[in-house]
Structures are given as C-alpha cells and as structure tokens.
C-alpha cells in the first residue's frame, strides 16, 4: 500500500516548461584568425594598454571626451559606476558606438561588421575568464553575443535552470541574459571569449527574447 501511494504521488508531479535562453547564430568565424587576433590585441608590446584589468579589454569606445578617458577600458566592468562629467552624466550602453580605429586591421573588426548586419552592437569586449572561477548570480539589461575563442569542458553558462557549454569552434551565440544567470570555469585553463552587447535588431535578426525569432538551438 505504501509503495502504491508513492507511485501515485510521483505520477502527479509536473515538470515546469523550460525556455531555451541561448541560440546558435548563422555566423561562423575562422577560429585560427580569432586566436591570432586575440594574441595580437592582448599583447602589451603591440598597443599602449595595461593588459586585462579584471579580465577585460575593450574594443569599442564612446564619442564622449572627458578627463581620464581610456579607450581600452571605458566599456569594461559594470555599467553601474560609469559616471562622467563629475557625476552629472551617466554613460549608457548606447554610447559605445565607436570601434577602436587602432584595431580596424584586425579580424575583430571583420567580426564586428559581420554581426552588425543583423544587430546594433554596443559594448564589445575581450573576456579572459580565469580557471576555477564563478561569477555572481546576476541579471543584465540586454541580450549578448558570445564568440568563444578558447575554452575547456569545465566552462558553462547557467541561465535560470538551463546549463550551456559553448564550444570554441568559430560559432557564435546569442544569449538572453536578462533573467538571473551566472557563468563558471571549472577547468584548469583560462577561457577566452569575445562578448558583444546587443542594442537593437535589424531585419531578419535572431533573438532569444522572442520565440518567434528563433531558428536554431544548440
């Protein structure tokens, strides 16, 4: 009698529907050229920057001019503290519309132009995610595009109750990171990733925000 009740109770359980938060995009990039561009841009011998600060290096800037502006780090970090003009002007995602002209001969500029055929691109950053690290559980304001450059099997993106591994094979992905999410690198090697903020959508754009726009899942 006890086992029968247990089975009946189990059969009544319902599993909530699961939304796919990540979509593979039709853009395929040359992984060797991505790695070559990463090595070239991140090398402090080639450019006047201090390398990765908090694991980030910016590829785009704003049109604003102000004291202390640094084109390599202006778009990095959290947007919450990016106040300019002595606190009177809050720098916004939509301000980052200028691709660093020093990098227009790199493969990243090609990637930027290709993705711009489908999206209005905002912040574009190189992300160096250390091994055995995990981000806080947080929410972002808009969708983001990931182009993994070097990864390992211990790297995962977690959005609500879904877990994704994005391979570094030249593929690109759009992720709805407006719900609670995190990312972790449980491997022994750093993860290199190109991260772009989506500010707007052009004709035929693919979005994980609206099911009607999906065309291919991981």
TILUM-709971 format. One record per atom (N, C-alpha, C): residue in one letter; y, x negated, z negated. Coordinates in steps of 0.001 Angstrom, whole numbers, plus 500000, padded with zeros to 6 digits. Each point is the difference from the previous one (the first is absolute). Example, Ala and Ser with C-alpha at 12.3 -4.5 7.8 and 13.67 -1.06 7.14 Angstrom:
A494310486810492200/A501190500890500000/A501200499100500000/S501050500350500720/S501190499180499940/S501090500770499270/
END
This chain:
X498796499167500000/X501204500833500000/X501258499130500000/X499975498963499227/X501172499107499928/X500276499341501345/X498920499508500664/X500185499320501287/X500491500977501060/X499581501248499955/X500452501001500971/X501490500262499842/X500475500107498778/X501423500221499755/X500818498814500485/X499451498805499810/X500702498808500439/X500163499996501522/X498933500390500704/X500064500045501461/X500987501054500463/X500001501145499374/X500929501064500371/X501433499553499764/X500231499317498888/X501340499528499700/X500459498984501032/X499078499122500417/X500348498981500989/X500325500653501338/X499253501007500394/X500221500653501283/X501335500721500069/X500567500322498874/X501274500710499969/X501185499051500107/X499727498729499888/X501092499041500066/X500576499950501412/X501301499885500090/X500655499895501303/X500681498645500115/X499978499443501188/X500639498718500261/X501317500267500712/X501128499517499466/X501292500254500642/X500072499361501376/X500765500623500892/X500171499456501342/X500719498657499913/X499667499109500918/X500554498656500010/X500810499806501271/X501237499550499850/X500847499721501150/X499860498537500386/X500005499743501308/X500033498628500477/X501448499529500008/X500270498901499323/X501367499510499842/X500324498860500954/X499005499466500676/X500191498844500874/X499438500304501380/X500761499675501039/X499579500233501382/X500117498709500784/X498982499706500775/X500036498824500871/X500861500318501217/X500918499097500329/X500915500198501116/X499424499407501291/X500494500426501148/X499490499479501276/X500488498590500332/X500892499441499193/X500516498656500251/X499001498951499508/X499565499131500899/X499113498894499654/X500720498696500327/X500127499133499016/X500734498751500171/X499044498809499989/X500478498894500521/X499206498778500082/X499983499331498626/X498841499994499362/X499916499503498630/X500323498506499926/X499641499244501015/X500302498574499994/X501510499751500067/X500698500805500805/X501451499863500101/X500686500463498722/X499419500980499318/X500542500443498713/X499901498885498960/X498845499348499956/X499807498902499046/X500928498837500334/X500131499696501283/X500890498924500420/X501447500297499612/X500432501245500201/X501366500393499638/X500194499943498489/X499004500430499247/X500075499925498536/X500205498560499549/X499177499101500517/X500094498590499609/X501367499427500360/X500510500368501163/X501272499463500472/X501179500515499169/X500045501306499767/X501135500606499291/X499988499640498520/X498832499927499401/X499918499744498556/X500212498533499642/X499987499123500987/X500165498568499749/X501472499684499731/X500288499509498804/X501383499694499627/X500567498810500776/X499157499270500709/X500484498909500837/X500620500518501302/X499655501241500353/X500501500567501251/X501253500842499803/X500182500551498791/X501129500889499746/X500594499719498626/X501253500394499847/X500719499768498751/X499756501156499034/X498796500069499464/X499693500975498951/X499141499321498946/X499749500702498899/X499278499429498867/X498555500470499928/X499458500423501145/X498629500475500001/X499893501406499428/X498832500362499569/X499769501347499490/X500504500119498564/X500901500948499799/X500475500323498658/X499398501340499617/X499258500009498900/X499232501182499599/X499095500451501133/X499505499040500779/X499030500300501041/X500577500620501257/X501330499933500196/X500604500673501140/X500991499106500739/X500086500252501317/X500968499339500857/X500457501025501036/X501315500209500110/X500528501048500865/X500216499546501435/X499748500897500954/X500215499701501414/X501181500771500579/X500540500950499245/X501148500784500456/X501088499974498932/X501222500329500404/X501133500022499079/X500853501229500281/X501012500181499179/X500980501063500237/X501189499421500775/X500886500876500451/X501216499554500673/X501115499696499006/X499768500290498734/X501025499807498973/X500230498514499735/X501223499662499681/X500332498641499595/X500553500052498584/X499472499170499126/X500430499992498604/X499636498655499389/X500629499694498911/X499783498724499334/X498573499908499472/X499345498886500298/X498652499773499501/X498898500543500888/X500351500559501151/X498981500552500889/X499096498891500524/X498699500270499999/X499025499060500535/X499085500778500952/X500070499675501278/X499267500763501006/X498491499996499790/X499490498973499327/X498549499880499823/X499464500885498876/X500880500383499072/X499525500732498828/X500727501324499774/X500941500323500861/X500781501224499787/X499112501241499977/X498988500047500847/X499172501209500087/X498739499915499152/X499888498976499156/X498790499845499192/X500166500649498632/X498878500196499338/X500030500560498645/X500235501499499981/X500322500501498819/X500241501425499814/X501395500390500463/X500109501202500585/X501300500489500442/X500855500473498830/X499426500129498848/X500708500614498873/X501185499166499511/X499938498686500231/X501048499143499439/X500884499381501077/X499886500463501245/X500755499380501084/X501404500593500115/X500822499722499003/X501394500446500016/X500880498898500579/X500953500398500834/X500927499056500590/X501435500427499688/X500955499198500377/X501411500300499765/X500263500281498526/X499466499115499150/X500204500106498548/X499522501344499437/X498880500470500533/X499405501215499472/X500530501288500599/X500944499920500917/X500577501214500579/X499196500498501197/X499241499140500584/X499254500345501216/X498522499724499798/X499180501032500089/X498564499837499854/X499386499774501376/X499343498869500166/X499357499683501264/X498792500918500188/X499888500617501171/X498963500990500261/X499028499489501056/X498826500666500071/X498997499619500987/X500579499999501412/X500818500982500300/X500534500155501358/X500969498886500391/X500425499166499042/X500917498907500304/X499323498834500713/X498678499907499891/X499296498822500523/X499608500226501457/X500924499719500884/X499798500283501419/X500168498757500874/X500202498848499399/X500252498779500773/X498818499042499842/X499291499763501092/X498932498994499962/X500648498626499983/X499504499139499123/X500575498671499843/X500015499272501350/X501173499706500550/X500075499364501327/X499330498633500064/X499837499331498863/X499316498717499984/X498518500127500330/X499493501233499928/X498567500218500175/X499665500729501299/X500965500125500879/X499770500764501224/X499057499299500976/X499694498733499755/X499043499308500853/X498601499974499377/X499790500772498943/X498700500047499343/X499235501251500410/X498711499993499718/X499146501148500331/X500366501216499160/X500626499795498857/X500397501129499163/X501052500866500696/X500818499386500828/X501000500763500747/X499319500885501035/X498938499506500591/X499206500819500925/X499394501191499256/X499432499755498830/X499419501076499188/X501071501033499652/X501154499523499597/X501126500878499648/X500375500901501173/X500105499432501190/X500390500777501173/X498919500991500414/X498744499599499890/X498906500901500349/X499959501216499074/X500066499767498708/X499957501111499043/X501257500853500084/X501100499412500463/X501254500749500148/X499941501000501138/X499001499908500863/X499850501004501057/X499529501335499434/X499441499972498793/X499490501216499378/X500760500373498721/X500634499005499363/X500645500246498716/X501372499343499930/X500851500548499133/X501213499308499576/X499599499136498811/X500127498702500154/X499511499054499000/X501123499594499054/X499702499969498712/X500943499540498990/X499621498611499520/X499727499887498722/X499641498694499448/X498709499477500627/X499997498700500293/X498830499335500577/X499801498709499223/X498859499898499327/X499798498894499078/X498638499336500190/X499951498703499763/X498743499289499853/X499620500070498531/X498766500439499735/X499540500194498629/X498841499050499707/X500204499154499006/X498978499048499571/X499453500485498654/X498832500647500044/X499430500654498821/X498976499060499356/X500299499481498790/X499102499024499361/X498623500587499696/X499044499114499884/X498645500419499636/X499963500505498562/X499050500875499724/X499755500567498665/X501266500623499406/X500700500765500837/X501229500665499569/X499943501480500370/X500746500815499244/X500069501433500246/X501424500481499780/X500478500874500897/X501327500589499849/X499962501154499009/X501149500395499519/X500091501159499114/X499736501282500790/X499692501050499305/X499818501341500589/X501394500567500271/X500373500184501273/X501375500356500322/X500071500862501257/X501191500449500328/X500252500801501196/X501122499355500808/X499927500137501327/X501061499515500879/X500667501177500703/X501118499727500678/X500821501063500569/X499580500426501396/X499256499149500711/X499690500304501392/X498678499347500402/X499538500356501173/X498777499397500509/X500226498522500313/X498917499254500017/X500078498577500323/X498883499613500956/X500311499007500827/X499034499465500952/X499492498661499488/X498692499844500023/X499359498755499583/X499385499312501213/X500275498710500117/X499315499163500990/X499383498834499227/X498750500134499574/X499362498921499236/X499856498739500852/X500287498851499399/X499933498725500718/X498842499160499481/X499883499852498702/X498836499362499378/X499628500833498787/X498738500333499863/X499572500817498865/X498607499562499566/X499447500695499022/X498629499753499559/X499406501328499539/X498720500021499785/X499298501255499696/X500409500606498667/X500710499216499163/X500430500526498701/X501366500647500018/X500627500106501178/X501335500604500112/X499890501474500359/X500639500849499199/X499937501433500245/X501332500674499702/X500277501035500759/X501134500884499776/X499449501297499429/X500538500444498866/X499516501207499326/X501130501029499979/X499783501134500647/X500981501080500025/X499348501244499407/X500503500421498849/X499370501057499213/X498524499669499812/X499084500803500550/X498578499726499758/X499313499406501225/X500765499473500936/X499431499366501191/X500193498487499953/X498999499267500437/X500040498546499997/X499796499494501433/X500867499087500431/X499948499490501366/X499969498478499999/X499195499456500901/X500051498568500311/X500493499875501435/X501077499237500198/X500590499835501327/X499647498606500522/X499123499912500991/X499589498688500501/X501106499294500775/X499969498697499988/X500985499197500723/X499416499611501353/X500070500923500938/X499448499770501336/X500999500348501099/X501285500066499638/X501036500366500950/X500357501469499979/X499268500793499221/X500269501433499916/X501241500269499159/X500573501182500220/X501162500439499223/X499719501386499449/X500600500310498860/X499713501246499306/X501287500592499438/X500087501329500037/X501103500674499324/X499437500691498767/X500696499845498884/X499519500532498725/X501074500873499358/X499574501160499536/X500888500845499205/X499921499510498562/X501020499267499582/X500023499444498646/X501027500727499134/X500321501238500356/X500886500803499160/X499292500561498771/X498667500210500023/X499313500387498757/X499698498765499153/X499530500189498778/X499663498855499154/X498945499122500659/X500212498678499926/X499076499070500648/X500131498614499385/X499083499141500364/X500047498604499599/X499273499173501050/X500035498693499848/X499217499088500831/X499525498867499114/X498819499491500295/X499510498874499209/X499267499001500890/X500042498760499571/X499275498927500660/X499013499436498998/X498785500438500092/X498963499534499092/X499271498777500505/X500452499463501138/X499334498837500573/X500544498693499447/X499529498910500573/X500377498668499526/X501079499366500856/X500396500674501075/X501021499474500904/X501157500981500117/X501190499458500277/X501170500847500178/X499854500883501231/X500676501147499957/X500027500920501138/X501366499901500663/X500014499822501328/X501236499940500769/X500122501277500814/X501146500642499882/X500182501313500624/X501424500148500516/X500136500636501160/X501305500372500536/X500233501460499657/X501097500288499298/X500278501345499497/X501325500508500557/X499978501202500590/X501193500584500602/X500233501403499456/X501245500299499653/X500368501336499543/X500350500883501192/X499515501226499975/X500283500962501064/X501167500882499576/X501071499971500796/X501194500793499702/X500072501270500840/X499377499996501177/X500053501156500883/X498896499938501033/X499838501110500735/X498881500154500923/X500509500359501392/X499431499360501011/X500352500272501378/X498923500883500639/X500218500419501226/X499043500883500672/X498614499367500014/X499005500778499578/X498626499524499988/X499625499161498805/X500888499891499032/X499716499177498824/X498850500577499184/X499221499128499408/X498878500369499148/X500437499893498550/X499651501002499204/X500406500018498602/X498857500473499125/X499856499392498839/X499018500454499016/X500567501099499112/X501293500298500155/X500631501044499191/X499627501394500461/X499756500150501294/X499746501323500584/X498709499963500785/X499064500861499623/X498657499965500601/X500041500235501499/X500992500731500495/X500069500283501418/X500267498780500845/X500475498917499395/X500348498793500749/X498889498941499954/X498927500278499301/X498952499005499882/X499171499928501275/X499541498826500353/X499128499906501161/X498793499085499788/X500056499144498994/X498868499109499779/X499998499547498554/X498837500139499352/X499885499580498611/X499220498694499921/X500171499332498889/X499230498783499761/X498518500373499879/
END
